Amino acid sequence: LPNGDYIFRVRAKDSSGNIDPTPAERSLTISMEPEPEPEPEPESWTFAIITDLHIGRGYNYYEYQLDDEYYLTERLGNAFQEISENKDEKNIKFVVVLGDISEHGDSIELLKAKNILDKLNNPDGNENTEDGIPYFPIIGNHDVQTKSLLEGGDWSSFNLVFNDSFFEQQFQLLGIDKSEWSDDNDEAIEDKYVNYAFSYRGFNFISLDFVQDGSSAELYDDTRNWLRKYLEDPNYQNIVLFSHHPFIHNEFLAFDFLEKPNLESINGWDKVNASFAGHIHGYYDKDKLFSLINEPGLYNPLAIPFSPIFMNANKRYHDTINNIPVITTEALLVGSNEEIEKRIIRIVEIEENKIKNYNQFLGTDNVLNPSLKVDDHNVFNLLMSGKNFRYITVECYAFTRAVYKLKYEIIFENTIKKSPIIIEDNEDTDALEYEKIVKFDHVIYLPSLDGNSINVNLTVYGWSSKELEDPDIVEHINITYNLPNLMPFLGMSPVNMTVIDPEGRIINETINEIPDAKYQLVDIDNDGHFEDLIVITNPMEGNYILRLTGIDIGTYTILSGTFSQEELIKFNATDIPISINELHQFTFNWNAISEGEEGIRIQIDSDGDGNFDYDFYSDSEFNYDEYLEAIEDAEKFPLAIIIIVIISIVGGIGIVTVTAVLLRKRKRIS
């Protein structure tokens, strides 16, 4: 009954049914305290983490184009879709992308990733961002372009794509004003590092830039000062750190033993709730080793470098600064590529200003991670063989152990091979072998290539179960490979080798002034002695000069050529004698050689005095016997005398001047 005054009337009734006419009355007042309303449950909200997208992986530097769609862009699109679909149920407020957004730090790769991630802001594509999710990129080491060994990396592409306007838009979408977020542009020594911070719902989130053009972390003064500012200020509590490199001791993948004390010297680590990072994940590249680690994050000086490496990157690291939770997330690049389930979207749940749970995940599909390498690495073979056309080697592989069977389908366009080449791996257990990244090599000959490019389309089909008749995983990558024109110089000799281009720029073992030129020491015949190899990519018009300086007494062999898709032109000098400090100079007129003429000028300074003692020409073949013939002929008739008669008139009198010019005779070798 509700509170109030009540009167109760009662009439008596006997066993015969007679009722007392006078009722009895009683009054009653009810006054009760109302039950309190139940307290609302505390609101729980989340943010999502993805990391190590590596958009552009599988493509050569600068070859990835904005409209290229392949398995990594599709995987990122699927991640966006899954985050958007779970936004309301998980109450996702924002997404953090923990670095290595691109593979090479190229602006096109970064822009492609941004175009996909921007859909988080506008998931319905209707220009209405009210239902959108903001995202915050952290820079990774792959997002820094290689500048030079002396200058280090280049942050400009990342700062161009994710500029101040971008961050203003994301924070506006998050619903916080400028007073609640900041970057270090006004305080930094160098205006390039990507450090920023924002406050949201009782937390202070700090983004840190430790990246360089390399795998280990670099503790920059700007970044250390930025971190110190927040950790040592009592006004900032409840801190969460975001960085690409985890706060762990690892000489090769994170912080070395010298940087750890510098970090520990900062006060305020007790205010850090957690540190979230990426960077450490599984890896495979046939041309690279991984790292000196056994257990990810634990340095072992006795460990053997190896690749591939399979691991679960969804991990919390212990033995950290002040024992703060350091948590890494599986790379989108790697995905769930093992028998165990590995998810790529981490959900961090917040309740009552505390991290309640950071081990919720989305994204579980098994993956194949197809990749291919297209190599025009046949310089040696073309130099040393009689082939008169170019060819490429295509190597395909799938970085996975999550399937029982794979099938490759590869299609080459713009060549004589028009039909698909299908190679199927029918061994049930091959894909599960630890060492085996299921792969095949295929050589494609290009005698009918139209132009200097070839399109290679690789599709890999995977069966995740023996019971499946049809594949349940399909991933693809499509690459257009441009075959450059090449001018190689290979010296098998006791000489030092220098090449000079038509503009006078040089390349040798210590100096490289020629763009796109490479100098290498290679042991092509496995005899324990290294040969000099210089390769000029896309050479310019004009004559190139090759200089050989003797460093011992012996004979040398030179193999050279100019290779385009249209023609292959070669020059060989075989078993030519040389002594210490003797200089042999070759000037190449490839147009003359291609027409069967004597296009190679050979000059010899036999005593190293800076003057050429012998000067003669050769066609495309020059050998020991021809060398002796040229030297003997020059020594028989060493001088030619040219008499120049000059008649001048001085004061009306004619004066005759006779000048004798002695010239070294040139010998042509044909």
C-alpha positions as CSV (number, residue, x, y, z in Angstrom):
1,L,0.0,0.0,0.0
2,P,1.2,3.5,-0.7
3,N,1.9,5.8,2.2
4,G,-1.3,7.4,3.8
5,D,-4.2,7.1,6.4
6,Y,-6.4,4.1,6.2
7,I,-9.7,3.0,8.1
8,F,-10.6,-0.7,8.3
9,R,-14.2,-1.7,9.0
10,V,-15.0,-5.3,10.2
11,R,-18.5,-6.9,10.5
12,A,-18.9,-10.1,12.5
13,K,-20.8,-13.1,11.1
14,D,-22.0,-16.1,13.2
15,S,-22.1,-19.8,12.1
16,S,-25.7,-19.3,11.0
17,G,-24.9,-16.5,8.7
18,N,-26.2,-13.6,10.8
19,I,-24.2,-10.4,10.5
20,D,-23.6,-7.9,13.2
21,P,-25.2,-4.6,12.1
22,T,-22.6,-2.5,13.9
23,P,-19.2,-2.8,12.2
24,A,-16.0,-2.4,14.2
25,E,-13.7,0.3,12.9
26,R,-10.0,0.7,13.2
27,S,-7.8,3.4,11.7
28,L,-4.2,2.9,10.4
29,T,-1.6,5.3,9.1
30,I,1.1,3.8,6.7
31,S,4.3,5.8,6.4
32,M,7.3,4.0,4.9
33,E,10.6,5.2,3.4
34,P,10.7,4.6,-0.3
35,E,13.2,2.0,-1.6
36,P,16.2,3.7,-3.2
37,E,16.5,3.6,-6.9
38,P,19.0,0.9,-8.1
39,E,22.4,2.5,-8.9
40,P,23.2,2.4,-12.6
41,E,25.9,0.1,-13.7
42,P,29.2,1.8,-14.5
43,E,29.5,2.5,-18.2
44,S,32.0,0.4,-20.0
45,W,33.7,1.6,-23.2
46,T,36.5,0.4,-25.4
47,F,39.1,1.3,-27.9
48,A,40.4,-1.0,-30.7
49,I,44.0,-1.7,-31.7
50,I,45.4,-2.8,-35.0
51,T,49.1,-2.8,-36.0
52,D,51.7,-3.5,-38.7
53,L,49.6,-3.2,-41.8
54,H,52.6,-3.0,-44.1
55,I,50.6,-1.8,-47.1
56,G,52.9,-2.2,-50.1
57,R,54.6,-5.4,-48.9
58,G,55.3,-7.7,-51.8
59,Y,55.9,-4.8,-54.2
60,N,59.2,-3.2,-55.0
61,Y,60.0,0.2,-53.8
62,Y,57.9,2.9,-55.6
63,E,56.0,0.2,-57.6
64,Y,52.9,0.1,-55.5
65,Q,50.0,2.2,-57.1
66,L,47.1,3.8,-55.4
67,D,44.5,1.6,-57.2
68,D,46.4,-1.7,-56.5
69,E,44.1,-4.0,-54.5
70,Y,45.6,-7.2,-53.0
71,Y,45.3,-9.4,-50.0
72,L,46.7,-6.8,-47.5
73,T,44.4,-4.0,-48.6
74,E,41.5,-6.4,-48.6
75,R,42.5,-7.6,-45.1
76,L,42.6,-4.0,-43.8
77,G,39.1,-3.4,-45.4
78,N,37.8,-6.5,-43.6
79,A,39.2,-5.2,-40.3
80,F,37.5,-1.9,-40.8
81,Q,34.2,-3.7,-41.5
82,E,34.5,-5.8,-38.4
83,I,35.3,-2.8,-36.2
84,S,32.4,-0.9,-37.6
85,E,30.0,-3.8,-37.1
86,N,31.0,-4.1,-33.5
87,K,31.1,-0.4,-32.7
88,D,27.8,-0.3,-30.8
89,E,28.0,-3.7,-29.1
90,K,31.5,-3.1,-27.9
91,N,31.0,0.7,-27.4
92,I,34.2,1.4,-29.4
93,K,35.2,5.1,-29.1
94,F,38.4,5.1,-31.2
95,V,41.0,3.0,-33.0
96,V,44.7,3.1,-32.6
97,V,47.0,2.0,-35.5
98,L,50.4,1.1,-33.9
99,G,52.7,1.8,-36.7
100,D,54.2,0.2,-39.8
101,I,51.2,1.4,-41.8
102,S,53.3,1.1,-44.9
103,E,56.1,-1.2,-46.1
104,H,58.5,1.4,-47.5
105,G,57.3,4.7,-46.1
106,D,56.2,5.8,-49.5
107,S,53.4,8.4,-49.6
108,I,51.3,6.3,-52.0
109,E,51.3,3.3,-49.6
110,L,50.5,5.6,-46.6
111,L,47.7,7.2,-48.6
112,K,46.2,3.9,-49.6
113,A,46.1,2.8,-46.0
114,K,44.5,6.2,-45.1
115,N,41.9,5.9,-47.7
116,I,40.7,2.6,-46.2
117,L,41.0,3.7,-42.6
118,D,39.1,6.9,-43.4
119,K,36.0,4.7,-43.8
120,L,36.0,4.4,-40.1
121,N,35.1,8.1,-39.9
122,N,32.2,7.6,-42.4
123,P,31.2,3.9,-42.4
124,D,28.0,4.5,-44.3
125,G,29.7,6.5,-47.0
126,N,27.1,9.2,-46.7
127,E,29.3,12.1,-45.6
128,N,27.7,11.9,-42.1
129,T,30.4,11.3,-39.5
130,E,28.2,11.3,-36.5
131,D,28.2,7.5,-36.4
132,G,31.9,7.3,-37.3
133,I,34.9,6.2,-35.3
134,P,38.1,8.3,-35.1
135,Y,41.5,6.7,-35.5
136,F,45.0,7.7,-34.5
137,P,48.1,6.5,-36.3
138,I,51.4,5.9,-34.6
139,I,54.5,6.0,-36.8
140,G,56.5,2.8,-37.3
141,N,60.0,2.2,-38.5
142,H,58.7,1.1,-41.9
143,D,56.9,4.5,-42.2
144,V,60.3,6.2,-42.3
145,Q,61.9,6.3,-45.7
146,T,65.5,5.6,-46.3
147,K,67.4,8.8,-47.0
148,S,71.1,7.9,-46.8
149,L,73.4,6.2,-44.3
150,L,74.6,9.6,-43.1
151,E,71.3,11.4,-43.1
152,G,69.2,8.6,-41.6
153,G,65.5,8.3,-42.2
154,D,62.9,10.7,-43.7
155,W,59.6,11.4,-41.8
156,S,58.2,13.7,-44.4
157,S,55.8,11.3,-46.2
158,F,54.1,10.3,-42.9
159,N,53.8,13.9,-41.8
160,L,52.4,14.9,-45.2
161,V,49.7,12.2,-45.2
162,F,48.8,12.4,-41.5
163,N,49.1,16.2,-41.1
164,D,47.8,18.7,-38.6
165,S,44.4,18.9,-40.3
166,F,44.0,15.2,-40.2
167,F,44.6,15.1,-36.4
168,E,42.3,18.1,-35.8
169,Q,39.5,16.2,-37.7
170,Q,40.0,13.0,-35.6
171,F,40.0,14.8,-32.3
172,Q,36.9,16.7,-33.3
173,L,35.2,13.5,-34.2
174,L,36.2,12.1,-30.8
175,G,34.5,15.1,-29.2
176,I,37.4,16.8,-27.5
177,D,38.6,20.3,-28.1
178,K,42.2,21.6,-28.6
179,S,42.7,22.1,-24.9
180,E,42.5,18.3,-24.5
181,W,45.1,17.3,-27.0
182,S,48.5,18.5,-28.1
183,D,51.6,17.6,-30.1
184,D,55.3,18.5,-29.5
185,N,55.7,20.8,-32.5
186,D,56.1,23.9,-30.3
187,E,58.6,22.2,-28.0
188,A,60.6,19.9,-30.2
189,I,64.2,20.4,-31.2
190,E,63.4,18.9,-34.6
191,D,60.0,19.4,-36.1
192,K,59.6,15.9,-37.5
193,Y,58.9,13.3,-34.8
194,V,55.3,12.2,-34.4
195,N,54.6,12.7,-30.6
196,Y,51.2,13.7,-29.5
197,A,48.8,13.2,-26.5
198,F,45.2,13.6,-25.6
199,S,42.9,13.3,-22.6
200,Y,39.7,11.4,-22.8
201,R,37.3,10.1,-20.2
202,G,39.7,10.3,-17.3
203,F,42.7,8.9,-19.2
204,N,45.8,10.5,-20.6
205,F,46.9,8.8,-23.8
206,I,50.5,9.5,-25.0
207,S,51.8,8.6,-28.4
208,L,55.6,8.2,-28.7
209,D,58.0,8.2,-31.7
210,F,61.1,6.0,-31.2
211,V,61.4,4.9,-34.8
212,Q,64.3,5.1,-37.2
213,D,65.3,3.6,-40.6
214,G,66.1,0.3,-38.9
215,S,64.4,-2.3,-36.6
216,S,65.6,-1.1,-33.2
217,A,64.2,1.8,-31.2
218,E,66.0,5.1,-30.9
219,L,65.5,7.2,-27.7
220,Y,65.4,10.7,-29.2
221,D,65.8,13.7,-26.9
222,D,62.5,15.1,-28.2
223,T,60.6,11.9,-27.4
224,R,62.2,11.4,-24.0
225,N,61.3,15.0,-23.0
226,W,57.8,14.5,-24.3
227,L,57.4,11.3,-22.2
228,R,59.0,13.0,-19.1
229,K,56.6,15.9,-19.4
230,Y,53.6,13.7,-18.7
231,L,55.1,11.2,-16.4
232,E,56.6,13.7,-14.0
233,D,53.7,16.2,-14.0
234,P,51.4,15.5,-11.0
235,N,48.4,16.9,-13.0
236,Y,48.6,13.9,-15.4
237,Q,47.4,10.6,-13.9
238,N,46.0,7.4,-15.4
239,I,48.4,7.2,-18.3
240,V,48.3,4.9,-21.3
241,L,51.3,4.7,-23.7
242,F,51.2,4.1,-27.4
243,S,54.3,3.4,-29.4
244,H,55.4,1.2,-32.2
245,H,58.4,-0.4,-30.3
246,P,57.5,-2.0,-27.0
247,F,59.2,-0.9,-23.8
248,I,61.3,-4.0,-23.5
249,H,65.1,-4.7,-23.5
250,N,66.0,-6.2,-26.9
251,E,69.1,-5.0,-28.7
252,F,67.7,-5.7,-32.2
253,L,63.9,-5.0,-31.9
254,A,63.5,-2.5,-29.1
255,F,65.7,-0.7,-26.6
256,D,69.3,-1.6,-25.9
257,F,70.9,-1.8,-22.5
258,L,72.2,1.8,-22.7
259,E,68.7,3.3,-23.3
260,K,67.0,1.3,-20.6
261,P,68.6,3.4,-17.7
262,N,67.6,6.6,-19.5
263,L,64.0,5.4,-19.5
264,E,64.1,4.2,-15.9
265,S,65.5,7.6,-14.8
266,I,62.2,9.2,-15.6
267,N,59.9,9.5,-12.6
268,G,56.2,8.6,-12.7
269,W,56.1,5.2,-14.2
270,D,53.7,4.2,-11.4
271,K,51.0,6.3,-13.2
272,V,51.2,4.1,-16.3
273,N,48.3,1.7,-16.6
274,A,49.6,-0.1,-19.7
275,S,51.9,0.3,-22.7
276,F,50.5,-0.9,-26.1
277,A,52.9,-1.6,-29.0
278,G,53.4,-3.5,-32.2
279,H,56.6,-4.2,-34.2
280,I,57.4,-7.7,-33.0
281,H,55.6,-10.3,-35.1
282,G,56.2,-13.3,-37.3
283,Y,58.3,-12.8,-40.4
284,Y,59.5,-14.3,-43.6
285,D,61.7,-13.0,-46.4
286,K,63.8,-15.4,-48.4
287,D,66.5,-12.8,-48.7
288,K,66.7,-11.7,-45.1
289,L,67.3,-13.2,-41.6
290,F,64.9,-12.3,-38.8
291,S,66.8,-11.6,-35.6
292,L,68.9,-13.0,-32.8
293,I,66.0,-14.1,-30.6
294,N,64.6,-17.4,-29.5
295,E,61.6,-16.2,-27.5
296,P,60.2,-13.0,-28.9
297,G,61.3,-10.1,-26.8
298,L,64.1,-12.0,-25.0
299,Y,67.6,-11.4,-26.2
300,N,69.8,-14.4,-26.4
301,P,73.3,-13.8,-27.7
302,L,73.7,-17.5,-28.5
303,A,70.6,-17.7,-30.6
304,I,71.0,-18.4,-34.3
305,P,69.4,-16.0,-36.8
306,F,66.7,-17.5,-38.9
307,S,63.8,-16.9,-41.1
308,P,60.9,-17.8,-41.2
309,I,59.7,-17.2,-37.7
310,F,56.2,-18.2,-36.6
311,M,55.0,-16.7,-33.3
312,N,51.9,-15.4,-31.6
313,A,52.4,-11.6,-31.2
314,N,49.3,-11.2,-28.9
315,K,51.4,-11.2,-25.8
316,R,52.1,-9.4,-22.5
317,Y,55.8,-8.9,-21.7
318,H,57.1,-9.1,-18.2
319,D,60.3,-7.8,-16.6
320,T,59.5,-4.3,-17.8
321,I,60.0,-0.9,-16.3
322,N,58.2,-0.7,-13.0
323,N,56.5,-3.9,-14.1
324,I,54.0,-2.0,-16.2
325,P,52.0,-4.2,-18.6
326,V,53.6,-4.1,-22.0
327,I,51.3,-5.6,-24.6
328,T,51.9,-6.3,-28.3
329,T,49.2,-7.2,-30.9
330,E,49.4,-9.6,-33.8
331,A,50.3,-7.9,-37.1
332,L,47.7,-7.5,-39.8
333,L,50.5,-8.4,-42.1
334,V,50.8,-11.9,-40.5
335,G,47.3,-12.6,-39.4
336,S,46.2,-16.1,-38.2
337,N,48.7,-18.1,-40.2
338,E,49.2,-21.0,-37.8
339,E,47.2,-23.9,-36.4
340,I,46.5,-21.8,-33.3
341,E,44.0,-19.0,-33.6
342,K,45.7,-15.5,-33.8
343,R,43.4,-12.5,-34.0
344,I,44.5,-9.1,-35.3
345,I,42.0,-6.6,-33.6
346,R,42.6,-6.1,-29.9
347,I,39.7,-4.6,-27.9
348,V,40.7,-2.8,-24.7
349,E,37.8,-2.4,-22.2
350,I,37.7,0.6,-19.8
351,E,35.4,0.7,-16.8
352,E,35.5,3.2,-13.9
353,N,38.7,4.8,-15.0
354,K,40.5,1.5,-15.1
355,I,41.5,-1.0,-17.8
356,K,39.2,-3.8,-17.1
357,N,40.2,-6.2,-19.9
358,Y,42.7,-6.0,-22.8
359,N,42.3,-9.5,-24.0
360,Q,39.2,-9.3,-26.1
361,F,39.8,-9.8,-29.8
362,L,38.1,-9.6,-33.2
363,G,39.3,-11.0,-36.6
364,T,39.9,-14.7,-36.8
365,D,40.1,-15.8,-40.4
366,N,43.0,-18.1,-41.4
367,V,45.3,-16.5,-44.0
368,L,47.8,-17.5,-46.6
369,N,50.0,-14.4,-47.0
370,P,51.0,-15.0,-50.6
371,S,54.0,-13.2,-51.9
372,L,56.1,-13.3,-55.0
373,K,59.5,-12.0,-56.1
374,V,60.1,-11.2,-59.7
375,D,63.9,-11.1,-60.3
376,D,65.6,-10.0,-63.4
377,H,68.8,-11.4,-61.8
378,N,70.2,-13.0,-64.9
379,V,73.1,-10.5,-65.4
380,F,75.7,-13.2,-64.9
381,N,74.0,-15.7,-67.1
382,L,73.5,-13.2,-69.9
383,L,77.2,-12.1,-69.6
384,M,78.6,-15.6,-69.6
385,S,76.2,-17.4,-71.9
386,G,75.2,-17.3,-75.5
387,K,71.6,-16.3,-74.8
388,N,70.4,-13.4,-76.9
389,F,67.2,-12.7,-75.0
390,R,66.3,-11.8,-71.4
391,Y,64.3,-13.8,-68.9
392,I,63.0,-13.5,-65.4
393,T,62.6,-15.8,-62.4
394,V,59.4,-15.7,-60.5
395,E,59.3,-17.1,-57.0
396,C,56.0,-17.5,-55.2
397,Y,55.4,-18.5,-51.6
398,A,52.7,-18.6,-48.9
399,F,53.7,-17.7,-45.4
400,T,51.3,-19.9,-43.5
401,R,50.9,-23.1,-41.6
402,A,47.2,-22.8,-41.2
403,V,46.2,-25.0,-44.1
404,Y,46.6,-28.6,-45.2
405,K,46.9,-28.0,-48.9
406,L,47.7,-25.1,-51.3
407,K,47.4,-24.4,-55.0
408,Y,49.1,-21.6,-56.9
409,E,47.7,-20.1,-60.0
410,I,49.9,-17.7,-61.8
411,I,49.2,-15.7,-64.9
412,F,51.7,-13.8,-66.9
413,E,50.5,-11.0,-69.2
414,N,52.4,-9.2,-72.0
415,T,54.5,-12.3,-72.8
416,I,54.4,-15.5,-74.9
417,K,52.8,-17.2,-71.9
418,K,49.1,-16.5,-72.1
419,S,47.6,-19.4,-70.3
420,P,47.7,-19.7,-66.5
421,I,50.4,-21.9,-65.0
422,I,48.8,-24.0,-62.2
423,I,50.9,-25.7,-59.6
424,E,49.2,-27.7,-56.8
425,D,50.7,-29.0,-53.6
426,N,48.9,-32.1,-52.8
427,E,50.9,-33.3,-49.8
428,D,48.6,-33.0,-46.8
429,T,51.3,-32.0,-44.3
430,D,53.6,-29.8,-46.4
431,A,52.1,-26.6,-45.2
432,L,52.5,-27.6,-41.6
433,E,56.2,-28.2,-41.7
434,Y,58.0,-25.6,-39.7
435,E,60.8,-25.0,-42.2
436,K,58.7,-25.0,-45.3
437,I,57.1,-21.9,-46.6
438,V,55.2,-23.6,-49.4
439,K,56.7,-22.2,-52.6
440,F,57.7,-22.8,-56.2
441,D,60.1,-21.2,-58.7
442,H,59.3,-20.6,-62.3
443,V,61.5,-19.3,-65.1
444,I,59.7,-17.2,-67.7
445,Y,61.5,-16.5,-71.0
446,L,60.7,-13.2,-72.6
447,P,61.6,-13.4,-76.3
448,S,58.3,-11.8,-77.3
449,L,57.9,-9.2,-74.5
450,D,56.0,-6.2,-75.8
451,G,57.8,-3.3,-74.1
452,N,59.8,-3.4,-70.9
453,S,57.1,-4.6,-68.4
454,I,55.4,-7.8,-67.4
455,N,52.3,-8.3,-65.3
456,V,52.4,-11.2,-62.8
457,N,49.1,-12.2,-61.1
458,L,49.4,-14.7,-58.3
459,T,46.4,-16.4,-56.7
460,V,46.8,-18.9,-53.9
461,Y,44.1,-21.2,-52.8
462,G,44.1,-22.9,-49.4
463,W,42.3,-25.8,-47.8
464,S,42.1,-25.4,-44.0
465,S,40.7,-28.9,-43.5
466,K,41.2,-32.3,-45.1
467,E,37.4,-32.7,-45.4
468,L,37.0,-29.7,-47.7
469,E,36.5,-30.4,-51.4
470,D,36.9,-26.8,-52.4
471,P,39.4,-24.2,-51.0
472,D,38.0,-22.0,-48.3
473,I,40.8,-19.4,-48.4
474,V,41.8,-17.4,-51.5
475,E,44.3,-14.5,-51.5
476,H,46.0,-12.8,-54.4
477,I,48.7,-10.3,-55.3
478,N,49.2,-8.7,-58.7
479,I,52.5,-7.0,-59.7
480,T,53.6,-5.2,-62.8
481,Y,57.4,-5.6,-63.0
482,N,59.4,-3.2,-65.1
483,L,62.5,-4.6,-66.6
484,P,65.1,-1.9,-66.5
485,N,67.8,-1.4,-69.1
486,L,71.1,-2.6,-67.6
487,M,74.8,-2.0,-68.3
488,P,76.9,-4.4,-66.2
489,F,80.7,-4.5,-65.8
490,L,82.1,-7.7,-64.3
491,G,85.8,-7.8,-63.5
492,M,87.5,-11.1,-62.7
493,S,91.0,-9.8,-62.0
494,P,93.7,-8.5,-59.8
495,V,92.4,-4.9,-60.5
496,N,90.4,-2.1,-59.0
497,M,87.5,-1.1,-61.2
498,T,86.0,2.3,-61.8
499,V,83.2,3.3,-64.2
500,I,82.7,6.9,-65.4
501,D,79.4,8.0,-67.0
502,P,79.0,10.5,-69.8
503,E,78.6,13.3,-67.3
504,G,81.9,12.5,-65.6
505,R,80.3,10.9,-62.5
506,I,82.1,7.8,-61.1
507,I,81.3,4.6,-59.2
508,N,83.9,2.3,-57.6
509,E,84.3,0.4,-54.4
510,T,84.4,3.6,-52.2
511,I,82.5,6.3,-54.3
512,N,79.1,6.2,-56.0
513,E,78.0,9.4,-57.8
514,I,75.8,7.7,-60.4
515,P,72.1,7.4,-59.7
516,D,70.7,3.8,-59.7
517,A,74.2,2.3,-60.0
518,K,75.4,-0.5,-57.7
519,Y,78.8,-1.8,-56.8
520,Q,79.2,-5.3,-55.4
521,L,81.8,-7.9,-54.6
522,V,80.6,-11.3,-55.7
523,D,82.1,-14.7,-55.9
524,I,80.4,-16.0,-59.0
525,D,82.6,-19.1,-59.5
526,N,82.8,-20.1,-55.8
527,D,86.6,-20.1,-55.8
528,G,86.9,-18.0,-52.7
529,H,88.0,-14.9,-54.6
530,F,85.6,-12.0,-55.1
531,E,85.0,-10.3,-58.4
532,D,84.0,-6.7,-58.9
533,L,80.5,-6.1,-60.3
534,I,79.2,-2.7,-61.3
535,V,75.6,-2.5,-62.7
536,I,74.3,0.7,-64.2
537,T,70.5,0.7,-64.2
538,N,68.8,2.6,-67.1
539,P,72.1,4.1,-68.4
540,M,72.1,7.4,-70.2
541,E,73.0,8.1,-73.8
542,G,76.7,8.5,-74.5
543,N,80.0,6.7,-73.9
544,Y,80.8,5.1,-70.6
545,I,84.5,4.7,-69.5
546,L,85.8,1.7,-67.6
547,R,89.2,2.1,-65.8
548,L,91.1,-0.8,-64.4
549,T,94.1,-0.2,-62.1
550,G,96.4,-3.2,-61.4
551,I,96.9,-4.2,-57.8
552,D,99.0,-7.3,-58.6
553,I,100.8,-9.0,-61.5
554,G,98.4,-11.2,-63.4
555,T,95.7,-11.3,-66.0
556,Y,92.1,-10.1,-65.9
557,T,88.9,-10.8,-67.7
558,I,86.2,-8.2,-68.3
559,L,82.6,-9.1,-69.2
560,S,80.4,-6.2,-70.1
561,G,77.2,-5.4,-72.0
562,T,74.2,-3.2,-72.4
563,F,70.9,-5.1,-72.0
564,S,67.5,-3.8,-73.1
565,Q,64.5,-5.8,-74.1
566,E,65.1,-4.9,-77.8
567,E,68.7,-6.1,-77.9
568,L,71.6,-7.5,-75.9
569,I,75.1,-6.2,-76.8
570,K,78.2,-7.6,-75.2
571,F,81.9,-7.0,-74.9
572,N,84.5,-9.5,-73.5
573,A,88.2,-8.8,-72.7
574,T,89.8,-12.2,-71.8
575,D,93.1,-12.9,-70.1
576,I,94.6,-9.5,-70.5
577,P,98.0,-9.0,-68.7
578,I,98.4,-6.2,-66.2
579,S,100.9,-5.2,-63.6
580,I,100.9,-3.2,-60.4
581,N,99.7,0.5,-60.9
582,E,99.2,-0.1,-64.6
583,L,96.1,1.6,-65.9
584,H,93.8,0.2,-68.7
585,Q,91.0,2.4,-69.9
586,F,88.1,1.2,-72.0
587,T,85.7,3.7,-73.7
588,F,82.4,2.1,-74.8
589,N,80.6,3.2,-77.9
590,W,77.7,0.6,-77.8
591,N,76.1,2.0,-81.0
592,A,79.2,1.2,-83.0
593,I,79.4,-2.3,-81.4
594,S,75.8,-3.0,-82.3
595,E,76.6,-2.2,-85.9
596,G,79.6,-4.5,-85.9
597,E,82.1,-1.8,-85.8
598,E,85.2,-1.3,-83.6
599,G,83.4,0.6,-80.8
600,I,85.8,-0.1,-77.9
601,R,88.7,2.3,-77.5
602,I,91.5,0.8,-75.3
603,Q,94.2,3.0,-73.8
604,I,97.0,1.7,-71.6
605,D,99.2,3.6,-69.2
606,S,101.8,1.0,-68.6
607,D,103.9,2.9,-66.0
608,G,101.2,4.8,-64.1
609,D,102.7,8.2,-65.1
610,G,99.3,9.6,-66.2
611,N,100.2,9.3,-70.0
612,F,98.8,6.6,-72.2
613,D,101.5,4.6,-73.9
614,Y,99.2,2.6,-76.1
615,D,95.9,3.6,-77.8
616,F,93.9,1.2,-80.1
617,Y,90.4,0.0,-80.9
618,S,88.6,-3.3,-80.7
619,D,85.4,-4.9,-81.6
620,S,83.2,-6.9,-79.2
621,E,85.9,-9.5,-78.5
622,F,89.4,-8.7,-77.2
623,N,91.7,-11.5,-76.0
624,Y,95.3,-12.2,-74.9
625,D,96.6,-12.8,-78.5
626,E,95.0,-9.6,-79.8
627,Y,96.5,-7.7,-76.8
628,L,100.0,-8.9,-77.7
629,E,99.5,-8.1,-81.3
630,A,98.4,-4.6,-80.5
631,I,101.4,-4.0,-78.2
632,E,103.9,-5.5,-80.6
633,D,102.7,-3.5,-83.6
634,A,102.7,-0.3,-81.5
635,E,106.3,-1.0,-80.4
636,K,107.5,-1.6,-84.0
637,F,106.1,1.7,-85.2
638,P,106.0,3.6,-82.0
639,L,105.9,7.1,-83.5
640,A,104.3,8.9,-86.3
641,I,105.7,12.2,-87.5
642,I,103.4,14.9,-88.7
643,I,105.1,17.9,-90.2
644,I,103.0,21.1,-90.1
645,V,104.1,23.9,-92.3
646,I,102.9,27.3,-91.3
647,I,103.5,30.3,-93.5
648,S,102.9,33.7,-92.0
649,I,103.5,37.2,-93.3
650,V,105.4,39.5,-91.0
651,G,106.2,43.0,-92.2
652,G,105.7,41.9,-95.8
653,I,108.2,39.1,-95.5
654,G,107.0,35.4,-95.6
655,I,108.2,33.3,-92.8
656,V,108.1,29.5,-93.0
657,T,107.7,27.6,-89.7
658,V,108.2,23.8,-89.7
659,T,106.8,21.9,-86.6
660,A,107.3,18.2,-86.1
661,V,104.7,16.5,-83.9
662,L,105.4,13.0,-82.6
663,L,102.4,10.8,-82.0
664,R,101.9,7.3,-80.6
665,K,100.5,5.1,-83.3
666,R,97.0,3.7,-82.7
667,K,96.3,0.1,-83.7
668,R,92.8,-1.1,-84.5
669,I,92.0,-4.7,-83.6
670,S,89.2,-6.2,-85.7
